[in-house]
Amino acid sequence: ALAKGPVAALFAEDESEIASTATHLATLGFAETLLFLPAQITLPADFDIPVHQVTYDVSASGAVPEAMNALIAAASEKTWFHYCYNGEYLFYPFCETRSVAELTAFSTEERRDAVLTYVVDLYAQDLSRFPNAVDRENAMMDITGYYALTRYDAEGKALDRQLDFFGGIRWRFEEHIPWARRHIDRVSFFRAQKGLKLGADHRFNIAEYNTYACPWHHNITGVVASFRTAKALKSNPGSKWAVQNFAWQGSAKFGWSSMQLMDLGLMEP
């Protein structure tokens, strides 16, 4: 499965939207999809999306970085990977008409080994009807409230072309989100190379992978539209009853369109 990329790694934390996420990955044109599935989750009988199923405890501490680092080490160098959770959907400029293979070709021509993606929170408008906050047909998103701060190293020096990005419901409900998990930047699309390691903070040990652009011009960026944070806030005991509604004056219906995300400035070509 790792011989021919691009390869998608899908980590299922629960039973929600596994099929729709796998279908989205197939539609984008990923050559292979690896589905990491806990033993207690059983796929429905009519699940017919071609995936390589791996029984795996996704909820264990450090499970996702450990799995991705094993894949990076096992794959040939220059294999492109994308990783996501169930209920998350990758978007990049013009993805409706450009395959993910074209994205890898474009990035390679730009001498880029990674594509920075921003995690844009999705949520149900009516939590009384959708208590787990997942409603694909009428998904909502924040269209305002995003910002970036300079990222510093351990000695307090500003890092070159690296920023910490914030916004969405992690920003609006920050009292329920640990500081280390509030940023929304994730390098979810990247090319393997020798020695590359993914950390628990969704950042890599090679600094250039964590940059938003190369030194000589701007680069393509993407979005991971995600129900994950909304699900967590409505399932965790500490926040379940505190959150009565995600919708606010800065909400708009998510159009499942790359153009909408570009118009909002959440990604650029």
Summary of the structure (lengths in Angstrom):
residues: 269
radius of gyration: 17.8
end to end distance: 29.4
largest distance: 53.8
contacts: 812
relative contact order: 0.19
helix: 25%
strand: 26%
